[in-house]
Amino acid sequence: MNARKPIQPSDQPPVYSLAFSTSKNRFIAALATGLRSFRTDNCLTTHQPTLSQSESITLVAQHDDRFLAYVYGGDSRGGKPSEVIFWDAEVGCEAQRFDLHEDVLGLRLDDNWMIVILRERTIVFRYEELPRPQLPTPPPEHETDDMKHASPSPSKGPNIVHALYPTSPNPHALASLRNNTLILPAVTPGQVQIIPLLGGSKRILRAHNASIRGLALSPDSSLLATASEQGTLIRVYDTTTLNQLGEYRRGSDKADIFSLAFSPGKKWLAVTSDKGTLHLFDLRPSAIVDEEGQQIGTRSQSHRKSSSYASHRLSAGMAGAIDKASSNSSGERANSNPIAPGTGTYQGSVQEYYGLRPIPASASSPPRVGISAMAALKASPFALKLLKDVRSVASASFFMGDEGATWQGLHQLSRPTTGATTGGKGKGRAQAPALPGNPAGRPPRGVLAFDATADGANEEEGARIYVIGGGLEARWECFELVPREGQFGMGWVLVKKGFRRFLTQQFVD
């Protein structure tokens, strides 16, 4: 077996950053040699901007096929880590450039806003119409009919500073932007701020006791999913009422959450972590869960209160004795035959009591709905919270890679490392330099998105999830959630449909 690691090919640069577009139909990669945009469904390259300086890009965000924003690495001549370049792909040049005099850690884009995330503050830029750059005019003999009748579409860009919001230290660049609603970590660790960008008061939500590690809004911005730095529990809140709608357990071990994502119909919530596992949670309404718990509790109470045959016989015997005594006192002759079975006072016989003769069906207790031992334990008030937590309906492993601390190659030499080397007696292991939104300097992994073309009304039948990762082994993976009949009825299973190395493989199924 050849256990040697292959030498990195010169035509496959490392991927420093990955992001899905606002519509989730595209994803874009920040490379050591520039930028490249791909289709989400088949990994075909859709756009590769020709930058003035083809050097390392460490951070990128994409709105659609036209607008994107990026940040150069520290060793690049095209820009500084504190500068944000807003790119218009239709005209093929940068439309805006901002120097924030502080390293930019994260970017978010949509139709109206650009969000720039710094370490302890976040700046919101509002779009406005920009003068269209003058492009070289072709000679008359080369002018086609399409060019004569073409009307250039107006250009827009983030030209107005709308607001500035302080946050707690935010090294992972946590933020979520949907439908003019912005979610950021609050100044107090464990809290988040819900900001309506079109007007209205900002609200603070205490989501966790520990610092926030993951944030995600549903497509209509009505639901918010949060995770803390512990990474064991995922909580879902209503952004209107701030009520907690559910709590879902990823696992019992501490983990770094990579990504959170809602399905288009808000039925599913996907989570990835540094454990290399993709979890899918079923976001059923809380009323259904509460109703099921009440039913289980009612069944367990009826199970405890139901009388055995012996107690039924004893109580019946006492009732018969009382009836006999009352009848004797009134001078009436007592009936020696047992009362008709099924009336609640059937006494039975000695043979039936000792199991020598079967009990008549009409004298048996009515049938009860059976419950499992685990369900009864969960319904008990003495059960541990760990047993009551809602867990994922399906999970699967995604690609984590095996790059070392030097995966960034020569591009890491001019950037500071994340800390001192580890080890003792002069022997240490070098750590990868920090990247924007990635203080550990690890390759980006587990970036999530649901299939944007899927109909939310058909999510009862399953879902399709895409997971992308960067580094030296950039990879796209596709998973499908499908129903499966198991031992305890219908369930779900995550099936890995395939993967592609999107920097090298360009083909359609």
C-alpha positions as CSV (number, residue, x, y, z in Angstrom):
1,M,0.0,0.0,0.0
2,N,1.3,3.4,-0.9
3,A,0.9,5.6,2.2
4,R,2.8,8.6,0.8
5,K,1.0,11.8,0.4
6,P,0.9,13.1,-3.2
7,I,2.8,16.3,-4.0
8,Q,0.5,19.2,-4.5
9,P,0.0,19.8,-8.2
10,S,0.8,23.3,-9.5
11,D,-2.6,23.8,-11.1
12,Q,-4.5,23.2,-7.9
13,P,-4.1,26.1,-5.6
14,P,-5.3,25.9,-2.0
15,V,-8.8,27.1,-1.2
16,Y,-8.8,29.6,1.6
17,S,-12.5,30.5,1.8
18,L,-15.8,29.2,0.5
19,A,-19.3,30.8,0.5
20,F,-22.7,30.1,-1.1
21,S,-24.5,32.9,-2.9
22,T,-27.6,34.4,-1.5
23,S,-29.8,32.2,-3.7
24,K,-27.7,29.1,-2.9
25,N,-27.5,28.4,-6.7
26,R,-23.8,29.3,-6.8
27,F,-20.8,28.9,-4.6
28,I,-17.5,30.8,-4.8
29,A,-14.0,29.9,-3.8
30,A,-11.2,32.2,-2.7
31,L,-7.9,30.7,-4.0
32,A,-4.3,31.4,-3.7
33,T,-4.4,32.6,-7.3
34,G,-7.7,34.5,-7.5
35,L,-11.4,33.6,-7.5
36,R,-13.7,31.1,-9.1
37,S,-17.5,30.7,-9.0
38,F,-19.3,27.4,-9.6
39,R,-22.8,26.1,-10.0
40,T,-24.1,24.4,-6.8
41,D,-25.8,21.5,-8.6
42,N,-23.0,20.3,-10.8
43,C,-19.8,22.2,-10.0
44,L,-19.4,23.8,-13.4
45,T,-17.4,27.0,-13.4
46,T,-19.6,30.0,-14.1
47,H,-17.2,32.9,-13.6
48,Q,-13.5,33.4,-13.0
49,P,-12.8,37.1,-12.7
50,T,-9.6,38.5,-14.3
51,L,-8.2,40.5,-11.4
52,S,-5.6,43.1,-11.8
53,Q,-3.3,41.2,-9.5
54,S,-3.8,37.4,-9.6
55,E,-2.7,36.8,-6.0
56,S,-4.1,35.2,-3.0
57,I,-7.7,36.0,-1.9
58,T,-8.5,34.9,1.6
59,L,-12.1,36.0,1.9
60,V,-15.0,36.2,-0.5
61,A,-18.8,36.6,-0.6
62,Q,-21.1,36.4,-3.6
63,H,-24.6,37.8,-4.0
64,D,-25.5,36.5,-7.5
65,D,-23.8,36.0,-10.9
66,R,-23.0,39.7,-11.0
67,F,-21.9,41.1,-7.6
68,L,-19.3,39.8,-5.3
69,A,-16.9,41.1,-2.6
70,Y,-13.5,39.9,-1.6
71,V,-10.4,40.6,0.5
72,Y,-6.8,40.1,-0.5
73,G,-4.3,38.2,1.6
74,G,-1.5,39.8,3.6
75,D,1.1,38.9,1.0
76,S,-0.8,40.3,-2.0
77,R,0.1,43.5,-3.9
78,G,-3.5,44.0,-5.1
79,G,-4.9,45.0,-1.7
80,K,-4.6,44.8,2.1
81,P,-6.4,42.5,4.6
82,S,-8.2,45.7,5.7
83,E,-9.6,46.5,2.3
84,V,-12.9,45.3,0.8
85,I,-13.3,45.2,-3.0
86,F,-16.8,45.1,-4.4
87,W,-16.7,43.6,-7.9
88,D,-19.2,44.0,-10.8
89,A,-18.9,40.9,-13.0
90,E,-21.0,42.5,-15.8
91,V,-18.4,45.1,-16.5
92,G,-15.5,43.0,-15.3
93,C,-14.0,45.5,-12.9
94,E,-14.2,46.6,-9.3
95,A,-16.9,49.1,-8.5
96,Q,-16.0,50.1,-5.0
97,R,-13.0,49.8,-2.6
98,F,-13.1,50.5,1.2
99,D,-10.2,50.6,3.6
100,L,-11.5,49.9,7.1
101,H,-8.0,50.2,8.8
102,E,-8.6,46.9,10.5
103,D,-8.5,43.3,9.3
104,V,-11.8,42.2,7.8
105,L,-13.0,38.9,9.1
106,G,-16.3,38.3,7.3
107,L,-18.6,39.5,4.5
108,R,-22.3,39.1,3.8
109,L,-24.1,40.3,0.7
110,D,-27.7,40.5,-0.5
111,D,-29.9,42.7,-2.7
112,N,-29.6,45.8,-0.6
113,W,-26.8,45.4,1.9
114,M,-23.2,44.5,2.4
115,I,-22.1,43.5,5.9
116,V,-18.5,43.8,6.9
117,I,-17.6,41.9,10.0
118,L,-14.6,43.1,12.1
119,R,-13.4,41.7,15.4
120,E,-15.6,43.7,17.8
121,R,-17.9,45.6,15.5
122,T,-19.9,45.1,12.3
123,I,-20.5,47.8,9.6
124,V,-23.6,47.8,7.5
125,F,-23.4,49.4,4.0
126,R,-26.4,50.2,1.9
127,Y,-26.5,50.0,-1.8
128,E,-27.1,52.9,-4.1
129,E,-26.9,53.4,-7.8
130,L,-23.3,54.0,-9.0
131,P,-22.1,55.7,-12.2
132,R,-21.4,53.0,-14.8
133,P,-17.7,52.8,-15.6
134,Q,-16.7,53.9,-19.1
135,L,-15.6,50.9,-21.1
136,P,-13.5,51.1,-24.3
137,T,-15.7,51.8,-27.3
138,P,-15.1,49.2,-30.1
139,P,-14.4,50.5,-33.7
140,P,-17.5,51.0,-35.8
141,E,-16.6,48.1,-38.1
142,H,-16.6,45.7,-35.2
143,E,-19.9,47.0,-33.7
144,T,-22.7,44.4,-33.9
145,D,-26.4,44.9,-34.0
146,D,-26.6,43.5,-30.4
147,M,-24.2,46.1,-29.2
148,K,-26.1,48.9,-30.9
149,H,-29.4,48.1,-29.3
150,A,-28.0,47.0,-25.9
151,S,-28.9,49.2,-23.0
152,P,-26.5,48.9,-20.1
153,S,-28.1,47.9,-16.9
154,P,-27.5,50.3,-14.0
155,S,-24.7,49.4,-11.6
156,K,-25.1,49.5,-7.8
157,G,-22.9,49.1,-4.9
158,P,-22.4,49.6,-1.2
159,N,-21.8,53.3,-1.1
160,I,-23.5,54.5,2.1
161,V,-22.6,53.5,5.7
162,H,-26.0,52.6,7.2
163,A,-25.1,51.6,10.7
164,L,-22.3,50.3,13.0
165,Y,-23.1,47.6,15.6
166,P,-20.7,46.7,18.4
167,T,-20.4,43.0,19.2
168,S,-18.5,40.7,21.6
169,P,-15.2,39.4,20.2
170,N,-16.2,37.7,17.0
171,P,-13.1,35.9,15.6
172,H,-15.3,33.4,13.6
173,A,-17.1,36.3,11.8
174,L,-20.6,35.1,12.9
175,A,-23.5,36.8,11.1
176,S,-26.7,35.9,9.2
177,L,-28.5,38.2,6.8
178,R,-31.9,37.4,5.3
179,N,-34.9,39.5,4.2
180,N,-33.5,42.7,5.6
181,T,-32.9,41.1,9.0
182,L,-29.4,40.9,10.4
183,I,-28.3,38.6,13.3
184,L,-25.1,39.3,15.2
185,P,-23.6,38.3,18.4
186,A,-24.4,40.8,21.2
187,V,-21.9,42.5,23.4
188,T,-22.6,40.0,26.2
189,P,-21.3,36.5,25.3
190,G,-24.1,34.0,24.7
191,Q,-26.6,36.6,23.5
192,V,-27.5,37.6,20.0
193,Q,-29.0,40.8,18.6
194,I,-31.8,40.7,16.0
195,I,-31.6,43.9,13.9
196,P,-34.3,44.9,11.4
197,L,-32.4,46.9,8.8
198,L,-35.4,48.7,7.4
199,G,-36.4,50.2,10.7
200,G,-37.5,49.1,14.1
201,S,-35.8,48.5,17.4
202,K,-33.0,46.1,17.9
203,R,-33.8,43.2,20.2
204,I,-31.5,41.1,22.4
205,L,-32.0,37.3,22.8
206,R,-30.2,35.3,25.4
207,A,-29.5,32.1,23.4
208,H,-26.8,30.3,25.4
209,N,-24.7,30.5,28.5
210,A,-21.5,30.1,26.6
211,S,-20.3,32.2,23.7
212,I,-22.1,31.9,20.4
213,R,-20.4,29.6,17.8
214,G,-23.0,29.3,15.1
215,L,-25.9,31.4,13.6
216,A,-28.4,30.8,10.8
217,L,-31.7,32.4,9.7
218,S,-34.4,30.5,7.8
219,P,-35.1,31.7,4.2
220,D,-38.0,33.9,5.3
221,S,-36.0,35.0,8.4
222,S,-38.8,33.8,10.8
223,L,-36.6,31.2,12.5
224,L,-33.2,31.5,14.0
225,A,-30.8,28.6,14.9
226,T,-28.0,29.1,17.3
227,A,-25.2,27.0,18.7
228,S,-22.7,27.8,21.5
229,E,-18.9,27.0,21.6
230,Q,-19.8,23.8,23.4
231,G,-21.4,22.5,20.2
232,T,-23.7,20.0,21.9
233,L,-27.1,21.7,21.7
234,I,-28.8,23.5,18.8
235,R,-31.6,25.9,19.7
236,V,-34.3,27.3,17.4
237,Y,-36.1,30.6,18.1
238,D,-39.0,32.5,16.7
239,T,-37.5,35.9,15.6
240,T,-40.8,37.6,16.1
241,T,-41.7,36.5,19.6
242,L,-38.2,35.4,20.7
243,N,-39.7,32.2,22.0
244,Q,-37.6,29.1,21.9
245,L,-39.3,26.6,19.6
246,G,-37.0,23.6,20.1
247,E,-33.7,22.3,21.4
248,Y,-31.8,19.6,19.5
249,R,-28.9,17.6,20.7
250,R,-26.0,17.1,18.2
251,G,-24.0,15.0,20.7
252,S,-22.6,14.8,24.2
253,D,-19.0,15.7,23.3
254,K,-17.8,19.3,22.7
255,A,-17.4,20.2,19.1
256,D,-16.8,23.2,16.9
257,I,-19.9,23.9,14.8
258,F,-18.9,24.6,11.1
259,S,-22.3,25.5,9.6
260,L,-26.0,25.6,10.2
261,A,-28.7,25.7,7.5
262,F,-32.5,25.6,7.2
263,S,-34.3,23.9,4.3
264,P,-36.4,26.0,2.1
265,G,-39.6,24.8,3.7
266,K,-38.2,25.0,7.2
267,K,-38.8,21.4,8.0
268,W,-35.2,20.4,8.2
269,L,-32.1,21.8,10.0
270,A,-28.7,20.7,8.9
271,V,-25.6,21.0,11.1
272,T,-21.9,20.2,10.5
273,S,-19.0,20.1,13.0
274,D,-15.4,19.3,13.4
275,K,-16.5,15.7,14.2
276,G,-16.9,15.2,10.5
277,T,-20.6,14.4,10.8
278,L,-23.6,16.0,9.0
279,H,-26.7,15.9,11.2
280,L,-30.3,16.4,10.0
281,F,-33.0,17.5,12.5
282,D,-36.7,17.4,11.9
283,L,-38.2,20.7,13.0
284,R,-41.7,19.5,13.9
285,P,-44.0,22.0,15.6
286,S,-43.6,22.0,19.4
287,A,-47.3,21.3,19.8
288,I,-46.9,17.9,18.2
289,V,-44.0,17.1,20.5
290,D,-45.9,18.3,23.6
291,E,-49.0,16.4,22.6
292,E,-47.0,13.2,22.2
293,G,-45.4,13.7,25.6
294,Q,-48.8,14.2,27.2
295,Q,-50.1,11.1,25.5
296,I,-47.1,9.1,26.8
297,G,-47.6,10.5,30.3
298,T,-51.3,9.7,30.2
299,R,-50.5,6.2,29.1
300,S,-47.9,5.7,31.8
301,Q,-50.4,7.0,34.5
302,S,-53.1,4.7,33.3
303,H,-50.6,1.9,33.3
304,R,-49.7,2.6,36.9
305,K,-53.3,2.9,37.9
306,S,-54.6,-0.2,36.1
307,S,-55.5,-3.0,38.6
308,S,-54.3,-6.5,38.3
309,Y,-56.6,-9.5,38.3
310,A,-56.0,-10.2,42.0
311,S,-56.8,-6.7,43.1
312,H,-59.9,-6.8,40.8
313,R,-61.0,-10.1,42.4
314,L,-60.4,-8.8,46.0
315,S,-62.3,-5.6,45.4
316,A,-65.0,-7.6,43.8
317,G,-65.1,-10.0,46.7
318,M,-65.5,-7.2,49.2
319,A,-68.3,-5.7,47.2
320,G,-70.0,-9.1,47.1
321,A,-69.6,-9.6,50.8
322,I,-71.2,-6.2,51.4
323,D,-74.1,-7.1,49.1
324,K,-74.5,-10.4,50.8
325,A,-74.5,-8.8,54.3
326,S,-77.1,-6.3,53.2
327,S,-79.3,-8.9,51.6
328,N,-79.2,-11.1,54.7
329,S,-80.1,-8.3,57.0
330,S,-83.1,-7.5,54.9
331,G,-84.2,-11.2,55.0
332,E,-83.6,-11.9,51.3
333,R,-81.8,-15.0,50.0
334,A,-78.4,-14.3,48.6
335,N,-77.7,-15.4,45.0
336,S,-75.1,-18.2,45.1
337,N,-74.1,-17.8,41.4
338,P,-71.5,-15.3,40.5
339,I,-72.7,-12.1,39.0
340,A,-72.5,-11.9,35.2
341,P,-69.0,-11.2,34.1
342,G,-68.1,-7.8,32.8
343,T,-70.2,-5.9,35.4
344,G,-67.2,-5.0,37.5
345,T,-68.0,-7.4,40.4
346,Y,-67.1,-10.7,38.9
347,Q,-65.4,-12.8,41.7
348,G,-64.0,-15.6,39.6
349,S,-63.0,-18.9,41.1
350,V,-60.1,-20.5,43.0
351,Q,-59.0,-22.3,39.8
352,E,-58.8,-19.0,37.9
353,Y,-57.0,-17.3,40.7
354,Y,-54.2,-19.9,40.8
355,G,-54.0,-20.1,37.0
356,L,-55.5,-23.5,36.8
357,R,-58.2,-22.3,34.5
358,P,-58.1,-19.4,32.0
359,I,-59.9,-16.2,33.0
360,P,-62.9,-15.4,30.9
361,A,-62.2,-12.7,28.3
362,S,-65.1,-10.6,29.5
363,A,-63.6,-10.5,33.0
364,S,-60.2,-9.4,31.9
365,S,-59.0,-5.8,32.1
366,P,-59.5,-3.8,28.9
367,P,-56.5,-3.7,26.6
368,R,-54.1,-0.8,27.0
369,V,-52.0,0.9,24.4
370,G,-48.4,-0.3,24.9
371,I,-45.5,2.0,25.2
372,S,-41.8,1.3,25.1
373,A,-39.6,1.3,28.2
374,M,-37.6,4.2,26.7
375,A,-40.7,6.3,26.1
376,A,-41.9,5.7,29.6
377,L,-38.5,6.7,31.0
378,K,-38.4,9.9,28.9
379,A,-41.9,10.8,30.2
380,S,-40.9,10.3,33.8
381,P,-40.1,13.5,35.7
382,F,-37.0,11.8,37.1
383,A,-35.5,11.1,33.7
384,L,-32.2,12.8,32.8
385,K,-32.4,15.8,30.4
386,L,-29.9,13.9,28.1
387,L,-32.6,11.3,27.5
388,K,-35.3,13.8,26.8
389,D,-33.3,15.8,24.2
390,V,-34.4,15.5,20.5
391,R,-31.7,14.0,18.4
392,S,-31.0,14.0,14.7
393,V,-33.2,11.8,12.5
394,A,-30.2,11.0,10.3
395,S,-26.5,11.6,10.1
396,A,-23.6,10.9,7.7
397,S,-19.9,11.6,7.5
398,F,-18.5,14.2,5.2
399,F,-14.9,14.7,3.9
400,M,-12.6,16.3,6.4
401,G,-9.2,15.9,4.7
402,D,-5.8,15.4,6.2
403,E,-3.8,18.5,5.5
404,G,-1.0,19.5,7.9
405,A,-0.2,22.9,9.3
406,T,1.6,23.8,6.1
407,W,-1.4,23.3,3.8
408,Q,-1.4,27.0,2.9
409,G,1.9,26.6,1.1
410,L,4.2,29.5,0.4
411,H,1.4,32.0,0.8
412,Q,1.4,31.6,4.5
413,L,5.0,32.9,5.1
414,S,4.1,36.6,5.4
415,R,1.1,36.1,7.6
416,P,1.2,35.8,11.4
417,T,0.5,32.4,13.0
418,T,-2.3,31.7,15.4
419,G,0.0,31.2,18.3
420,A,3.2,29.7,19.6
421,T,4.3,26.3,18.5
422,T,3.4,23.3,20.6
423,G,5.7,20.7,22.0
424,G,8.5,20.6,24.5
425,K,12.3,20.6,24.6
426,G,12.7,22.6,21.4
427,K,10.6,20.3,19.3
428,G,7.3,22.0,18.3
429,R,4.7,21.5,15.7
430,A,4.0,24.6,13.6
431,Q,0.5,25.9,13.5
432,A,-1.2,27.3,10.4
433,P,-1.6,31.0,10.1
434,A,-4.9,32.5,10.9
435,L,-7.4,33.2,8.1
436,P,-10.3,35.7,8.1
437,G,-13.1,34.1,10.2
438,N,-10.9,31.1,10.8
439,P,-8.5,31.8,13.7
440,A,-7.2,28.2,13.8
441,G,-6.1,28.5,10.2
442,R,-7.7,25.2,9.3
443,P,-9.0,24.4,5.8
444,P,-12.7,25.5,5.4
445,R,-14.9,22.4,5.8
446,G,-18.6,21.5,6.2
447,V,-20.1,24.6,4.5
448,L,-23.8,23.8,4.1
449,A,-26.6,24.5,1.7
450,F,-29.9,22.9,0.8
451,D,-31.0,22.4,-2.8
452,A,-32.5,25.8,-3.7
453,T,-34.5,24.3,-6.6
454,A,-36.4,22.0,-4.3
455,D,-40.1,22.6,-3.5
456,G,-40.6,23.3,0.2
457,A,-44.0,21.7,0.1
458,N,-42.4,18.3,-0.8
459,E,-40.0,18.2,2.1
460,E,-42.0,15.4,3.7
461,E,-40.5,13.2,1.1
462,G,-36.9,14.2,1.9
463,A,-34.3,16.8,1.0
464,R,-31.0,17.3,-0.8
465,I,-28.0,18.8,0.9
466,Y,-24.6,20.1,-0.5
467,V,-21.5,20.2,1.6
468,I,-18.3,21.9,0.3
469,G,-14.8,22.0,1.7
470,G,-11.5,23.8,0.8
471,G,-7.9,23.4,1.5
472,L,-5.6,21.3,-0.7
473,E,-8.3,18.8,-1.3
474,A,-11.3,21.0,-2.2
475,R,-14.3,18.8,-2.5
476,W,-18.1,19.1,-3.2
477,E,-20.4,16.4,-1.8
478,C,-24.1,15.7,-2.3
479,F,-26.3,14.0,0.2
480,E,-30.0,13.0,0.0
481,L,-32.4,12.4,2.9
482,V,-34.7,9.6,2.0
483,P,-37.4,7.7,4.0
484,R,-36.6,4.2,5.2
485,E,-38.7,1.6,7.0
486,G,-36.9,0.4,10.1
487,Q,-37.6,-1.7,13.1
488,F,-39.7,0.9,14.8
489,G,-41.5,2.2,11.7
490,M,-40.7,4.7,9.1
491,G,-37.4,6.6,9.6
492,W,-34.9,8.6,7.6
493,V,-31.4,7.9,6.2
494,L,-28.8,10.2,4.7
495,V,-27.4,8.7,1.5
496,K,-24.2,10.1,0.0
497,K,-24.9,10.5,-3.8
498,G,-21.3,11.4,-4.7
499,F,-18.5,13.9,-4.6
500,R,-16.3,15.9,-6.9
501,R,-13.0,17.7,-6.7
502,F,-14.5,20.9,-8.2
503,L,-11.2,22.5,-9.1
504,T,-10.3,19.7,-11.5
505,Q,-13.4,17.9,-12.5
506,Q,-15.7,19.7,-14.9
507,F,-18.4,17.6,-16.3
508,V,-22.2,17.1,-16.2
509,D,-24.0,13.9,-15.2
